[in-house]
């Protein structure tokens, strides 16, 4: 029955990627007026490149975990089956 969660998980992943990108852009716009630098941008300083990558990764991971958790809880509410591991299985 847990295989039924796979489509929910895929959709949640797509949603979380879009939300995380929007949140990162909003956060970065408060830090700098220009777009976040790529690692290969010659004019960008090392701390700025690493800071942008760190902020993007943290935003993506946090939003991904939140959306995945909400999707799992919604699936559990609808079906009565928890889609992930439970502590009793360890």
C-alpha positions as CSV (number, residue, x, y, z in Angstrom):
1,X,0.0,0.0,0.0
2,X,3.0,2.3,0.6
3,X,3.7,2.3,-3.2
4,X,0.6,4.4,-3.6
5,X,2.5,7.2,-1.9
6,X,5.1,7.4,-4.7
7,X,3.0,9.7,-6.9
8,X,2.3,11.9,-3.8
9,X,6.0,12.1,-3.1
10,X,6.9,13.0,-6.7
11,X,4.3,15.8,-6.7
12,X,5.4,17.0,-3.3
13,X,9.0,17.2,-4.6
14,X,8.0,19.3,-7.6
15,X,6.0,21.6,-5.4
16,X,8.8,22.0,-2.9
17,X,11.3,22.8,-5.6
18,X,9.2,25.7,-6.9
19,X,8.4,27.0,-3.4
20,X,12.1,26.7,-2.4
21,X,13.2,28.6,-5.5
22,X,10.8,31.4,-4.8
23,X,11.8,31.7,-1.2
24,X,15.5,31.7,-2.1
25,X,15.0,34.5,-4.6
26,X,13.1,36.5,-2.0
27,X,15.8,35.9,0.6
28,X,18.6,36.7,-1.8
29,X,16.9,39.9,-2.9
30,X,17.2,41.2,0.7
31,X,20.9,40.4,0.6
32,X,21.9,41.7,-2.8
33,X,20.2,43.5,-5.7
34,X,21.9,41.3,-8.3
35,X,21.2,37.7,-9.0
36,X,23.1,35.2,-6.9
37,X,26.5,34.5,-8.3
38,X,27.4,31.1,-9.9
39,X,30.6,29.4,-8.7
40,X,32.2,30.3,-12.1
41,X,31.4,34.0,-12.0
42,X,34.8,35.8,-12.1
43,X,33.6,39.1,-10.4
44,X,32.0,37.4,-7.4
45,X,33.9,37.0,-4.2
46,X,34.5,33.6,-2.6
47,X,32.4,34.3,0.5
48,X,29.5,35.6,-1.6
49,X,29.5,32.5,-3.9
50,X,29.7,30.1,-0.9
51,X,27.1,32.1,1.0
52,X,24.6,32.0,-1.9
53,X,25.1,28.3,-2.4
54,X,24.7,27.6,1.3
55,X,21.5,29.7,1.6
56,X,20.1,28.0,-1.5
57,X,20.9,24.5,-0.2
58,X,19.5,25.3,3.3
59,X,16.3,26.8,1.8
60,X,15.8,23.8,-0.5
61,X,16.4,21.2,2.2
62,X,14.2,23.0,4.7
63,X,11.3,23.5,2.3
64,X,11.7,20.0,0.9
65,X,11.5,18.5,4.4
66,X,8.4,20.6,5.3
67,X,6.5,19.7,2.1
68,X,7.5,16.1,2.3
69,X,6.3,15.9,5.9
70,X,3.0,17.6,5.1
71,X,2.5,15.3,2.1
72,X,3.1,12.2,4.3
73,X,0.7,13.5,7.0
74,X,-2.0,14.2,4.3
75,X,-1.5,10.7,2.8
76,X,-1.8,9.2,6.3
77,X,-4.9,11.3,7.0
78,X,-6.5,10.1,3.7
79,X,-5.5,6.5,3.8
80,X,-4.7,5.7,7.4
81,X,-1.3,4.3,6.3
82,X,2.0,6.1,7.2
83,X,4.1,6.1,4.0
84,X,7.5,6.1,5.7
85,X,9.3,4.1,8.3
86,X,8.1,4.0,11.8
87,X,10.3,3.8,14.9
88,X,8.9,0.4,15.8
89,X,10.5,-1.1,12.6
90,X,14.0,-0.1,13.7
